[in-house]
Amino acid sequence: MKNFLKQNRLKISIWAGMVGPVLFVTVFTLEGWFRPGYSSLGMYVSELSLGPRGWIQIVNFIIFGLLFLIFTLAVSQEFKDGKASKAGPILLTIIAFCFLISGPFVTDPGTIFTYQMSWHGILHGIFGAIVFSLAPVSCFIFYRRFREDTKWQRLSKWTITACIIIVIAVILMKIGQIPPSIINANVGLIQRIALITYLSWIFTLALALYRKNLQNRVS
């Protein structure tokens, strides 16, 4: 088993980057559709961690966080020097850890006031803020590398596009925290746009690494 893991470490790491985002989005989407009383338009993904079935989203956070952390190993191995070689993997690792820890530190209902928040709800909010703050930064860091690296220029336009979409979505989410407004009624949708955009970018990066690794093995 040790030899298998050692020989296939890169492959496993890359697959983690493809499986993780798809699994995470699939679980919270299906759970949002079938959870009684839950609105995917107006409620955050984290609010699926509440209630008797909250364990599903809690586990979803933990599994995705672990898979994301595993994927950062492949990123570190690919970008050993040059732009994004240090800041890129570090940012991805921080974001992955924040997803992981967001599981056990369950959020509070979105309807309560700030002074009513629990300690774990406050921590969840802090980790969430870190994710949404660093996600566009990580895209921009890799964009600076991709636009100059001929091996990765194909991803440069999608990377900067993802960065812009996430920034706009995060700003709208911030504005949406001031009720009542049309934005406030759709904060769940806006958050999902930011999340799915970023996770799609992670999947694309992992897929590109997979193809590159496959070409190297063939040649």
trRosetta pair geometry for C-beta under 8 A, 3 or more apart (Angstrom, degrees):
i j d omega theta_ij theta_ji phi_ij phi_ji
1 4 5.6 -53 -149 33 32 114
1 5 6.4 29 155 -17 65 105
2 5 5.9 -57 -150 37 30 108
2 6 6.2 29 153 -19 65 110
3 6 5.6 -56 -145 38 31 112
3 7 6.1 23 160 -14 67 110
4 7 6.1 -62 -145 41 25 104
4 8 6.0 -15 168 17 64 117
5 8 6.5 -77 -134 57 21 86
5 9 6.1 56 159 -76 63 80
5 12 7.1 -20 -143 -7 68 158
6 9 6.0 -14 -147 -34 25 112
8 11 4.6 -55 -168 47 80 117
8 12 5.4 86 130 -28 91 99
9 12 5.9 -58 -147 37 26 110
9 13 6.2 27 155 -20 63 109
9 73 7.3 -82 161 131 101 140
10 13 5.7 -57 -148 36 30 113
10 14 6.4 28 155 -18 65 106
10 73 7.9 -135 -107 118 52 101
10 74 5.8 106 -154 -111 67 92
10 77 6.3 -103 -111 83 104 162
10 213 6.4 175 136 -126 122 142
11 14 5.9 -56 -149 36 30 109
11 15 6.3 27 155 -16 65 109
11 213 7.0 174 -89 142 70 153
12 15 5.8 -58 -147 39 29 110
12 16 6.4 38 152 -28 63 103
12 70 6.9 -75 130 170 91 128
13 16 5.6 -50 -153 26 31 116
13 17 7.1 30 150 -17 60 102
13 70 5.3 -148 -121 154 67 80
13 71 5.7 136 177 -113 73 33
13 72 8.0 -97 -165 52 113 33
13 73 4.5 -107 -125 73 143 104
13 74 3.7 165 120 -43 119 102
13 77 7.7 100 84 14 159 130
14 17 5.7 -56 -161 32 37 112
14 18 6.9 25 148 -11 67 105
14 71 7.2 85 -111 -130 22 79
14 74 4.8 136 -67 -123 68 164
14 206 5.6 143 -168 -165 66 84
14 209 4.9 -150 -123 107 113 115
14 210 4.9 146 158 -77 134 79
14 213 6.4 -114 -47 3 164 151
15 18 5.7 -59 -150 40 40 106
15 19 5.7 28 158 -13 75 112
15 206 7.7 128 -94 175 11 124
15 210 7.5 88 -71 -96 59 120
16 19 6.1 -56 -131 45 28 103
16 20 5.6 37 168 -32 64 113
16 67 4.2 -167 -170 -164 93 78
16 68 7.4 -151 145 -57 105 18
16 70 4.0 -33 126 90 177 119
16 71 4.6 -144 96 -58 101 82
16 74 7.9 167 48 -5 101 126
16 206 7.8 -137 77 -133 52 140
17 20 6.3 -38 -126 26 20 116
17 21 7.5 15 174 -7 50 104
17 67 7.5 176 -67 154 31 91
17 68 7.5 80 -105 -121 64 47
17 70 7.9 -138 -44 92 70 82
17 71 3.4 115 -70 -131 90 130
17 74 6.5 -98 -18 50 133 137
17 75 7.9 121 -85 -43 146 98
17 202 6.1 -135 -167 162 90 89
17 203 7.0 165 147 -108 77 38
17 205 6.8 -85 168 89 138 89
17 206 2.9 -178 111 -96 115 132
17 209 7.1 48 62 44 151 135
18 21 7.3 -67 -162 35 24 98
18 22 6.8 10 156 -5 60 118
18 203 5.7 80 -128 -144 57 77
18 206 4.5 -157 -54 115 73 134
18 207 6.0 97 -99 -66 114 74
18 210 6.8 12 -43 -40 137 141
19 22 6.1 -74 -154 45 32 107
19 23 5.7 26 160 -20 73 116
19 67 6.3 -113 84 -156 94 145
20 23 6.0 -64 -144 38 21 107
20 24 6.1 18 163 -18 63 112
20 63 7.7 -172 -127 131 79 78
20 64 5.1 111 -169 -142 93 69
20 67 3.4 178 -86 111 115 132
20 68 5.4 160 170 -58 161 67
20 71 6.5 -97 10 -29 144 134
20 202 7.5 -61 83 127 112 133
21 24 5.8 -58 -142 37 28 111
21 25 6.2 19 165 -11 66 110
21 64 7.6 88 -80 -143 34 112
21 199 3.7 155 -143 178 112 100
21 200 7.0 167 164 -67 147 31
21 202 5.2 157 -58 79 135 114
21 203 4.5 -109 60 -56 145 102
21 206 8.0 -176 8 14 120 138
22 25 6.3 -61 -146 41 24 103
22 26 6.0 25 158 -20 63 114
22 203 6.7 92 -44 -106 85 134
23 26 5.8 -60 -144 38 25 112
23 27 6.2 23 161 -19 64 109
23 60 7.7 -165 135 -144 89 85
23 63 6.9 -78 121 117 137 125
23 64 6.7 -168 86 -84 102 89
23 67 7.5 97 45 9 132 167
24 27 6.2 -60 -150 35 24 107
24 28 6.6 5 163 -3 63 109
24 60 6.0 119 -130 175 66 98
24 63 7.7 -173 -80 87 83 94
24 64 4.0 51 -81 -93 123 141
24 199 6.5 -133 73 -133 125 151
25 28 6.4 -64 -143 45 28 97
25 29 5.8 28 160 -22 66 115
25 195 7.5 159 -98 129 93 108
25 196 5.9 83 -120 -109 132 88
25 199 5.9 172 -49 99 117 154
26 29 5.9 -62 -144 38 23 110
26 30 6.2 16 163 -11 63 111
27 30 6.3 -61 -145 41 24 104
27 31 6.0 19 160 -14 63 115
27 56 6.8 -163 -180 159 111 99
27 57 7.3 159 134 -101 112 59
27 60 4.5 -167 106 -114 148 131
28 31 5.6 -54 -136 44 32 112
28 32 6.0 39 159 -26 64 107
28 45 5.0 11 -170 -149 146 108
28 48 6.0 -179 -137 22 85 162
28 57 6.3 70 -101 -117 88 100
28 60 6.2 149 -54 144 86 160
29 32 5.8 -56 -149 34 26 112
29 33 6.6 25 153 -19 61 106
29 40 7.7 44 -136 -122 56 145
30 33 5.7 -54 -150 33 33 112
30 34 6.2 0 164 6 68 113
31 34 6.5 -72 -138 51 26 91
31 35 5.6 36 164 -39 67 112
31 38 8.0 -15 138 83 73 164
31 48 5.3 80 121 -157 129 138
31 53 7.3 -177 -152 136 109 124
31 56 5.6 172 -106 110 139 136
31 57 6.2 -173 113 -64 166 96
31 60 7.8 -113 -8 -34 149 155
32 35 6.1 -44 -127 20 23 112
32 38 5.9 -127 -147 124 57 126
32 40 4.1 76 163 -83 133 107
32 43 8.0 179 -135 76 104 107
32 45 7.5 -64 -68 -116 125 66
32 48 6.4 -78 -74 -81 74 128
33 40 7.1 -4 -67 -35 55 135
35 38 3.8 23 95 14 115 137
35 48 6.5 -149 -44 -126 163 89
35 51 7.8 125 -160 67 118 152
35 53 6.6 -155 -115 75 101 140
38 43 6.0 -103 -163 56 76 152
38 47 7.2 166 -134 110 105 109
38 48 6.8 54 -142 -95 153 78
39 42 4.5 14 105 40 129 94
39 43 5.1 117 66 -1 73 103
39 188 6.5 168 114 17 77 159
40 43 6.9 -62 -99 53 19 86
40 188 5.3 -177 166 139 37 133
40 189 7.0 80 132 -74 78 69
40 192 7.0 28 176 -44 98 150
41 185 7.1 -1 135 147 108 72
41 186 5.4 -54 177 -121 88 66
41 188 5.2 99 121 62 14 115
41 189 5.0 0 -137 -38 59 108
42 184 7.9 32 -141 139 94 58
42 185 5.4 -47 -101 -171 111 50
42 186 6.5 -55 -85 -85 63 26
42 187 6.4 52 -152 38 46 79
42 188 5.1 6 55 1 10 117
42 189 8.0 2 -53 -10 37 87
43 47 4.7 -86 173 56 110 148
43 110 6.1 -165 -132 10 75 143
43 187 7.8 50 -84 77 10 93
43 188 4.7 27 55 -78 36 134
44 47 5.0 112 64 -10 77 99
44 107 7.2 -79 88 131 132 170
44 110 6.1 141 7 -70 104 129
44 187 6.8 -36 -67 121 79 106
44 188 5.9 -138 -71 -103 29 75
44 191 5.5 33 -126 29 76 172
45 48 6.1 -38 -180 8 50 114
45 57 7.3 174 162 -150 76 131
45 188 7.5 134 -42 -149 58 83
45 191 6.3 -143 -8 122 95 128
45 192 6.9 127 -55 -82 109 80
45 195 6.6 41 -20 -42 151 168
46 49 5.7 -31 -179 7 59 116
46 57 7.5 148 -143 150 32 138
46 102 6.8 -92 -113 173 112 117
46 106 8.0 149 176 -163 95 54
46 107 4.1 73 143 -9 122 149
46 124 6.4 132 -165 165 144 128
46 128 6.6 -55 -51 -86 148 140
47 50 5.6 -31 -170 11 60 117
47 107 6.3 -78 -77 86 52 131
47 109 6.6 68 -132 -126 108 52
47 110 5.9 -50 -78 -21 135 104
48 53 7.9 -56 -178 107 77 95
48 54 6.8 152 140 -126 48 63
48 56 7.2 -70 152 80 108 97
48 57 3.8 131 106 -57 102 152
49 54 4.5 55 169 -166 38 101
49 57 4.5 -112 -73 89 64 119
49 58 5.1 96 -136 -62 99 79
49 61 7.4 0 -84 -16 124 133
49 103 7.5 -177 -116 -146 132 47
49 106 4.7 -163 134 -137 128 93
49 107 5.9 111 53 27 126 88
50 54 5.0 -177 61 -91 4 129
50 106 6.9 126 -77 176 64 120
50 107 7.2 -76 -47 76 101 83
50 109 6.2 65 -99 -76 168 78
51 54 5.0 140 56 -41 57 97
53 56 5.4 -7 168 2 84 116
54 57 6.1 -59 -164 41 54 101
54 58 6.0 57 142 -25 79 108
54 106 6.8 37 165 -133 138 134
55 58 5.2 -56 -143 39 38 118
55 59 6.0 37 159 -18 71 104
56 59 6.2 -58 -153 38 25 106
56 60 6.3 30 146 -25 61 110
57 60 4.9 -49 -144 34 38 121
57 61 6.5 45 155 -23 66 96
57 103 7.9 -170 128 -126 62 76
58 61 6.0 -51 -157 29 30 111
58 62 6.7 24 149 -14 62 108
58 103 4.6 97 -170 -169 63 84
58 104 6.8 80 -164 -76 110 38
58 106 6.6 -39 -94 -87 112 99
59 62 5.6 -57 -148 39 36 112
59 63 6.0 32 157 -17 71 107
59 103 6.9 94 -70 -150 15 130
60 63 6.1 -54 -140 38 26 106
60 64 6.2 21 162 -13 62 111
60 103 7.5 174 64 -106 51 108
61 64 6.2 -65 -148 41 23 105
61 65 6.1 25 157 -22 63 112
61 99 5.9 -159 -164 170 77 70
61 100 6.8 140 147 -127 82 20
61 102 4.9 -123 -162 86 140 90
61 103 3.4 -178 84 -73 117 86
62 65 5.7 -56 -147 35 27 113
62 66 6.5 25 156 -17 63 107
62 100 5.9 59 -131 -150 49 66
62 103 4.0 -24 -49 -18 83 174
62 104 7.3 67 -76 -33 113 82
63 66 5.9 -57 -151 36 30 110
63 67 6.3 26 154 -15 66 109
64 67 5.7 -57 -145 41 33 110
64 68 6.0 37 155 -23 67 107
64 99 5.6 -83 103 153 103 133
64 100 7.8 -151 83 -77 65 61
65 68 5.7 -54 -145 35 27 114
65 69 6.4 30 154 -20 62 105
65 96 5.6 122 -158 174 63 67
65 97 6.8 75 -166 -122 112 18
65 98 7.8 -157 -119 72 115 34
65 99 4.0 -176 -87 98 87 89
65 100 2.5 167 152 -70 151 71
65 101 7.1 148 -137 -8 162 49
65 102 7.4 166 -65 31 132 87
65 103 6.8 -115 0 -16 135 117
66 69 5.7 -53 -150 34 31 112
66 70 6.5 32 151 -19 63 104
66 100 6.2 101 -47 -108 59 115
67 70 5.6 -52 -151 35 34 113
67 71 6.4 38 150 -23 65 104
68 71 5.5 -53 -151 32 33 115
68 72 6.9 43 149 -29 63 96
68 92 7.3 -149 170 172 96 88
68 95 7.2 -100 160 104 142 87
68 96 3.5 -169 114 -122 113 103
68 99 5.9 69 24 52 153 143
68 100 7.6 -140 51 -46 113 95
68 202 7.4 -34 -123 -165 95 152
69 72 5.8 -43 -157 18 35 115
69 73 8.0 45 146 -24 57 91
69 93 6.7 63 -126 -135 74 70
69 96 4.4 156 -65 142 65 140
69 97 6.9 77 -85 -66 113 65
69 100 6.8 12 -32 -48 123 139
70 73 6.1 -43 -175 12 43 115
71 74 5.8 -51 -165 31 51 110
71 75 6.7 49 142 -18 74 103
71 92 7.6 -101 99 162 97 131
71 96 7.6 -177 51 -96 96 140
71 202 7.3 66 129 -178 160 108
71 206 6.1 -56 -145 -95 125 118
72 75 5.3 -52 -149 37 43 116
72 76 6.2 47 152 -23 71 102
72 89 5.4 111 -173 -155 96 83
72 92 4.8 168 -106 110 105 116
72 93 4.9 103 -159 -75 168 78
72 96 6.0 -110 -32 -9 127 153
73 76 5.7 -52 -149 34 30 112
73 77 6.4 28 153 -18 63 107
74 77 5.7 -55 -148 37 32 111
74 78 6.3 29 155 -19 66 108
74 206 7.4 74 84 -125 146 78
74 209 5.6 90 150 164 125 156
75 78 5.9 -58 -147 37 30 108
75 79 6.2 -14 170 21 68 108
75 88 6.5 -132 160 131 122 110
75 89 5.2 167 106 -95 109 88
75 92 6.0 42 60 49 164 164
75 205 7.4 17 -96 149 108 128
75 209 7.6 -91 -82 -78 58 150
76 79 7.0 -74 -134 58 21 78
76 80 7.5 64 162 -89 57 62
76 89 4.3 67 -80 -114 84 155
77 80 6.9 -6 -167 -63 29 97
78 209 6.0 -97 -65 -121 152 110
78 212 7.6 77 -128 90 125 147
79 82 7.0 -101 -163 64 85 95
79 84 5.5 -55 -177 105 152 94
79 85 4.6 -152 147 -104 89 64
79 88 5.9 5 89 65 156 145
79 89 7.0 -173 69 -37 112 104
79 145 6.9 0 -130 -167 132 163
80 85 5.9 4 121 -147 15 121
81 85 5.1 2 -128 -91 9 167
82 85 5.4 111 58 -32 54 120
82 145 6.6 106 126 -131 108 104
82 149 7.4 101 137 -78 154 119
83 141 7.7 -169 165 178 90 70
83 144 5.2 -116 169 115 142 101
83 145 4.2 -169 97 -86 102 82
83 148 7.0 77 27 50 141 131
83 149 8.0 -145 54 -38 106 111
84 87 6.2 -80 -130 64 41 88
84 88 3.6 46 -178 -39 84 130
84 141 5.1 128 -108 147 90 90
84 142 5.1 85 -128 -99 150 54
84 144 6.6 160 -47 70 102 93
84 145 3.9 -65 7 -36 130 140
85 88 6.7 27 -50 29 8 113
85 89 7.6 -8 174 1 35 108
85 145 8.0 134 -37 -104 66 140
86 89 7.2 -76 -162 40 20 95
86 90 6.4 11 157 -13 61 120
87 90 5.7 -69 -148 43 30 113
87 91 6.0 29 161 -21 70 110
87 141 5.1 -131 108 -149 118 144
88 91 6.1 -62 -150 34 23 106
88 92 6.5 16 158 -12 62 110
88 138 6.7 99 -139 -154 60 82
88 141 5.2 -174 -82 121 75 124
88 142 5.5 90 -119 -73 121 86
88 145 7.2 -25 -58 -10 142 146
89 92 5.6 -58 -144 41 33 111
89 93 6.1 37 156 -24 67 106
90 93 5.7 -56 -149 34 29 112
90 94 6.5 29 153 -19 64 104
91 94 5.8 -54 -150 34 32 111
91 95 6.3 29 154 -16 66 107
91 134 5.4 -172 -161 179 98 115
91 137 6.3 -142 -141 102 145 102
91 138 4.1 -178 124 -92 135 100
91 141 6.4 143 11 23 153 154
92 95 5.7 -55 -146 39 32 111
92 96 6.1 35 154 -22 66 107
92 138 5.9 115 -64 -146 70 143
93 96 5.6 -53 -145 36 30 113
93 97 6.3 31 155 -19 64 105
94 97 5.8 -55 -150 36 29 111
94 98 6.4 30 152 -21 63 106
94 130 6.8 -108 151 159 107 123
94 134 6.1 -78 94 163 121 175
95 98 5.7 -55 -150 34 32 113
95 99 6.7 34 151 -19 64 101
95 130 7.4 -164 -101 127 58 91
95 131 5.5 98 -144 -124 83 71
95 134 5.4 -148 -71 94 101 124
95 135 6.4 107 -121 -78 140 70
95 138 6.6 -58 -23 -30 144 152
96 99 5.8 -53 -154 33 33 111
96 100 6.4 34 150 -20 65 107
97 100 5.4 -54 -149 36 34 116
97 101 6.1 21 159 -10 69 110
98 101 6.1 -57 -138 44 28 102
98 102 6.2 42 155 -36 62 105
98 127 4.2 170 -157 -171 89 91
98 128 7.4 167 164 -68 116 26
98 130 4.9 -154 -103 83 152 119
98 131 4.8 -161 107 -60 138 93
99 102 5.7 -52 -151 22 28 118
99 103 7.9 41 151 -31 55 90
99 127 8.0 -178 -52 157 23 116
99 131 6.6 95 -61 -101 76 134
100 103 6.5 -48 179 6 37 111
101 104 6.7 -57 -161 43 50 94
101 105 5.9 19 154 10 79 117
101 123 7.8 -88 143 150 112 112
101 127 5.6 -150 86 -114 106 156
102 105 6.3 -73 -134 62 30 93
102 107 7.9 8 -170 -45 90 95
102 124 5.6 90 -142 -140 74 82
102 127 5.0 -159 -75 105 88 136
102 128 6.4 93 -114 -65 130 79
102 131 7.7 -17 -49 -32 142 140
103 106 8.0 -13 162 -74 32 66
104 120 7.9 -102 131 -151 65 125
105 120 4.5 -159 -155 -164 70 86
105 121 7.9 -173 164 -63 84 20
105 123 4.4 -84 -169 96 146 117
105 124 4.6 -173 122 -65 97 82
105 127 6.8 114 72 7 137 139
106 120 5.6 36 47 130 64 128
106 121 7.1 -28 103 -78 60 68
106 124 6.4 -45 126 -62 13 148
107 121 5.4 71 -162 -131 40 78
107 124 4.3 -137 -80 115 69 153
107 125 7.0 103 -124 -56 92 73
107 128 7.7 35 -89 -35 120 141
108 112 5.4 -68 149 44 123 134
108 116 7.5 157 179 109 153 86
108 117 5.1 -141 0 -131 157 74
108 118 5.7 154 -76 18 113 91
108 121 3.4 19 -26 -125 99 150
108 124 7.8 167 -5 52 67 131
109 112 5.4 98 72 -14 89 99
112 116 4.4 -115 175 87 114 127
112 117 6.5 147 107 -74 123 61
113 116 4.8 88 60 6 77 108
113 117 7.9 -113 101 -31 46 78
114 117 5.9 -32 -165 -12 40 116
117 121 4.5 -135 -168 93 91 125
117 122 5.3 110 131 -60 127 84
117 125 7.5 -25 -159 -11 150 140
118 121 4.3 97 53 5 80 106
118 122 7.1 -140 93 -7 43 83
119 122 5.7 -51 -151 32 33 112
119 123 6.6 31 151 -16 64 104
120 123 5.6 -50 -147 38 37 112
120 124 6.2 43 151 -24 66 104
121 124 5.5 -49 -146 34 32 114
121 125 6.4 35 153 -20 63 104
122 125 5.7 -55 -154 35 31 113
122 126 6.6 33 149 -21 65 103
123 126 5.5 -51 -150 33 35 113
123 127 6.4 30 155 -14 67 104
124 127 6.0 -56 -148 39 31 107
124 128 6.1 32 153 -20 65 109
125 128 5.6 -55 -145 38 30 114
125 129 6.3 34 155 -23 64 105
126 129 5.7 -54 -150 33 29 112
126 130 6.6 32 150 -21 63 103
127 130 5.6 -50 -152 31 35 114
127 131 6.6 39 150 -22 64 101
128 131 5.6 -50 -152 31 35 113
128 132 6.5 18 158 -6 68 107
129 132 6.2 -62 -144 45 30 100
129 133 5.9 28 157 -20 66 114
130 133 5.8 -61 -142 40 26 109
130 134 5.9 6 167 -4 66 116
131 134 6.5 -70 -140 45 19 95
131 135 6.0 33 162 -41 62 107
132 135 5.9 -31 -131 13 29 120
132 166 7.5 -168 -156 179 71 102
132 170 5.0 150 167 -112 111 115
132 173 7.4 -68 -170 60 158 154
132 194 6.4 25 -129 151 102 147
133 136 7.8 -76 179 35 26 91
133 137 7.0 13 142 -9 63 120
133 170 7.5 129 -83 -155 46 152
134 137 5.0 -64 -149 44 47 117
134 138 5.8 50 154 -27 80 101
135 138 6.0 -54 -149 31 26 108
135 139 6.8 25 153 -16 60 104
135 166 5.4 -129 111 -174 115 152
135 194 7.3 105 88 171 156 99
135 198 4.6 -42 -166 -115 129 145
136 139 5.4 -51 -150 35 40 115
136 140 6.3 38 153 -20 69 104
136 162 8.0 -170 -115 123 69 73
136 163 4.7 99 -155 -153 83 71
136 164 7.9 116 -139 -50 119 18
136 166 4.4 -170 -72 91 97 122
136 167 4.8 85 -117 -60 164 84
136 170 7.1 -103 -16 -2 130 141
137 140 5.8 -57 -151 37 31 110
137 141 6.4 36 151 -24 66 104
138 141 5.6 -49 -147 32 33 115
138 142 6.6 24 157 -10 64 105
139 142 6.2 -64 -153 43 29 103
139 143 6.1 37 149 -29 66 108
139 159 5.4 175 -170 -177 86 78
139 160 7.2 150 148 -94 106 29
139 162 5.2 -145 -134 94 147 104
139 163 3.8 -167 103 -76 129 91
139 166 6.9 143 4 24 147 140
139 198 7.4 -112 -53 -121 121 81
139 201 6.2 -24 -104 167 110 165
140 143 5.2 -48 -144 31 34 119
140 144 6.8 41 156 -24 63 97
140 160 7.3 67 -106 -112 64 70
140 163 5.1 100 -60 -130 78 149
141 144 6.1 -52 -162 25 30 111
141 145 7.3 21 144 -9 60 104
142 145 5.4 -55 -156 39 44 111
142 146 5.9 42 150 -22 75 109
142 155 7.9 -43 142 118 114 123
142 159 5.7 -121 98 -155 102 143
142 205 7.5 -35 -178 -106 163 134
143 146 5.6 -55 -136 39 32 110
143 147 6.1 32 166 -23 67 106
143 156 5.9 96 -148 -150 71 71
143 159 4.4 -179 -84 116 86 121
143 160 4.7 95 -131 -67 145 82
143 163 6.4 -54 -31 -24 143 144
144 147 6.6 -49 -141 29 22 107
144 148 7.3 -2 162 3 53 113
145 148 6.7 -86 -164 46 28 95
145 149 5.6 5 161 -8 73 125
145 152 6.6 8 123 80 89 149
146 149 6.0 -64 -124 45 27 101
146 152 4.2 -102 -126 126 75 109
146 153 6.1 141 165 -99 74 32
146 155 5.1 -97 -144 80 143 91
146 156 3.9 180 120 -83 110 79
146 159 5.6 121 33 16 156 154
147 153 6.5 70 -133 -121 29 78
147 156 4.4 111 -78 -140 66 142
147 160 8.0 40 -60 -40 119 125
148 153 7.9 -180 37 -83 10 93
149 152 4.4 29 90 34 115 103
149 153 6.6 -166 83 -46 55 72
150 153 5.8 -22 -135 -12 34 118
151 212 7.5 63 176 -118 114 131
152 155 5.4 -46 -178 36 79 110
152 156 7.0 104 128 -50 79 84
152 208 7.4 80 -125 158 81 147
153 156 5.2 -28 -156 -9 50 123
154 208 7.6 171 81 -121 116 128
155 158 5.6 -67 -160 50 57 108
155 159 5.4 63 144 -34 85 110
155 204 6.6 149 -129 136 111 116
155 205 7.0 84 -153 -94 154 69
155 208 6.0 -39 -61 -67 134 163
156 159 5.6 -60 -147 34 27 115
156 160 6.6 16 162 -10 65 105
157 160 6.3 -58 -147 39 29 100
157 161 6.1 30 154 -20 64 112
158 161 5.5 -57 -145 39 31 115
158 162 6.2 35 155 -22 66 105
158 201 6.9 169 139 -114 100 86
158 204 6.3 -94 127 141 148 167
159 162 5.9 -52 -149 33 27 111
159 163 6.6 32 150 -22 60 105
159 201 6.6 101 -113 -148 60 121
160 163 5.3 -47 -149 32 37 120
160 164 6.5 38 153 -20 66 102
161 164 5.9 -55 -151 35 32 109
161 165 6.4 30 153 -18 66 107
162 165 5.8 -55 -146 37 31 111
162 166 6.2 29 158 -18 66 108
162 197 5.2 164 -144 163 82 99
162 198 6.6 123 176 -93 115 46
162 200 7.3 -158 -111 78 124 96
162 201 4.3 72 -145 -70 170 134
163 166 6.1 -61 -151 37 25 108
163 167 6.4 25 155 -20 63 108
164 167 5.8 -55 -148 34 30 112
164 168 6.4 28 157 -16 65 107
165 168 6.0 -59 -152 38 29 109
165 169 6.2 26 154 -17 65 111
165 193 7.0 -120 167 153 107 101
165 194 7.4 180 129 -105 84 54
165 197 4.8 -146 103 -145 132 162
166 169 5.7 -58 -145 39 31 111
166 170 6.1 32 157 -21 66 107
166 194 5.0 90 -134 -144 69 84
166 197 5.6 -157 -65 92 84 130
166 198 5.7 69 -93 -62 133 100
167 170 5.9 -55 -147 35 28 110
167 171 6.5 28 154 -18 63 106
168 171 5.8 -56 -151 36 30 111
168 172 6.4 28 153 -16 65 108
169 172 5.7 -56 -148 39 32 111
169 173 6.3 37 152 -23 65 104
169 190 5.3 167 -156 178 85 83
169 191 7.3 138 165 -97 114 24
169 193 4.9 -161 -109 91 137 107
169 194 3.7 -169 108 -65 142 97
169 197 7.2 167 -5 19 150 140
170 173 5.6 -50 -148 33 32 115
170 174 6.6 35 151 -21 63 102
170 194 6.0 101 -56 -114 72 146
171 174 5.7 -53 -154 32 32 113
171 175 6.5 30 150 -15 65 105
172 175 5.6 -53 -147 39 35 110
172 176 6.0 40 151 -25 66 109
172 183 5.7 -143 -176 -147 88 126
172 190 5.0 -131 104 -151 120 145
173 176 5.4 -56 -146 37 30 117
173 177 7.1 45 152 -35 60 92
173 187 5.8 92 -131 -148 73 92
173 190 5.3 -177 -71 115 80 126
173 191 5.9 83 -103 -75 130 78
173 194 7.1 -42 -31 -15 134 147
174 177 6.0 -42 -165 9 34 114
175 178 6.3 -60 -177 27 47 106
175 181 7.4 -77 142 91 90 162
175 183 5.5 8 103 107 101 164
176 181 6.6 -136 -124 76 56 118
176 183 3.8 -124 -90 135 89 99
176 184 4.7 160 -167 -83 75 48
176 186 7.2 -109 -124 68 139 65
176 187 4.3 160 137 -87 145 101
176 190 6.4 170 -21 36 156 153
177 184 7.3 148 -72 -107 8 92
177 187 7.6 86 -66 -107 56 145
178 181 6.6 44 91 -6 77 131
178 184 7.0 -117 75 -69 41 119
179 184 4.4 123 -98 -153 77 167
180 184 6.0 -128 -151 56 41 146
180 185 7.8 35 -166 -45 82 97
181 184 4.5 105 54 -1 79 102
181 185 7.3 -146 94 -3 47 84
182 185 5.9 -58 -157 35 35 111
182 186 6.6 4 154 5 66 114
183 186 6.1 -82 -151 52 31 93
183 187 6.8 63 152 -70 69 75
183 190 7.0 23 -162 -37 83 151
184 187 6.0 -11 -151 -35 35 110
186 189 4.6 -38 -177 37 89 118
186 190 5.9 93 123 -24 86 96
187 190 5.5 -55 -144 40 36 112
187 191 6.1 40 156 -22 68 104
188 191 5.8 -53 -147 35 28 110
188 192 6.4 28 153 -19 62 107
189 192 5.7 -57 -151 36 31 112
189 193 6.6 36 150 -24 64 101
190 193 5.6 -48 -153 28 34 114
190 194 6.8 31 151 -14 64 102
191 194 5.8 -56 -155 37 35 110
191 195 6.1 31 152 -17 69 110
192 195 5.5 -54 -138 42 33 111
192 196 5.7 26 165 -14 70 111
193 196 6.3 -56 -135 42 21 102
193 197 6.1 25 160 -22 59 112
194 197 6.0 -60 -148 35 23 112
194 198 6.4 16 159 -13 62 110
195 198 6.1 -65 -152 38 26 105
195 199 6.1 14 159 -10 67 113
196 199 5.8 -57 -137 45 31 106
196 200 5.9 39 157 -26 65 106
197 200 5.8 -55 -148 33 25 113
197 201 6.7 26 151 -20 60 104
198 201 5.6 -53 -155 32 34 113
198 202 6.6 35 148 -19 66 102
199 202 5.3 -45 -147 34 39 115
199 203 6.4 44 150 -21 65 101
200 203 5.5 -50 -148 36 33 114
200 204 6.3 36 151 -21 65 105
201 204 5.6 -52 -147 35 32 113
201 205 6.4 35 153 -20 64 104
202 205 5.7 -54 -150 35 30 113
202 206 6.4 29 152 -17 64 107
203 206 5.7 -57 -149 38 31 111
203 207 6.2 32 152 -21 66 107
204 207 5.6 -52 -145 36 31 112
204 208 6.4 33 154 -20 64 104
205 208 5.8 -53 -150 34 30 112
205 209 6.5 30 151 -18 63 105
206 209 5.6 -54 -151 37 33 113
206 210 6.4 39 149 -24 65 104
207 210 5.4 -49 -149 32 34 117
207 211 6.5 32 154 -16 65 103
208 211 5.9 -53 -148 37 32 109
208 212 6.2 32 153 -19 64 108
209 212 5.6 -55 -144 39 31 112
209 213 6.1 32 156 -20 65 108
210 213 5.8 -57 -148 37 26 110
210 214 6.3 28 152 -21 63 108
211 214 5.5 -53 -147 35 31 114
211 215 6.4 33 154 -20 64 104
212 215 5.8 -52 -150 34 31 111
212 216 6.5 33 151 -20 63 106
213 216 5.6 -53 -150 34 32 114
213 217 6.5 31 153 -19 64 106
214 217 5.8 -57 -151 35 31 110
214 218 6.5 29 153 -18 65 106
215 218 5.7 -56 -148 36 32 110
215 219 6.1 17 159 -7 68 111
216 219 6.1 -62 -141 46 27 101
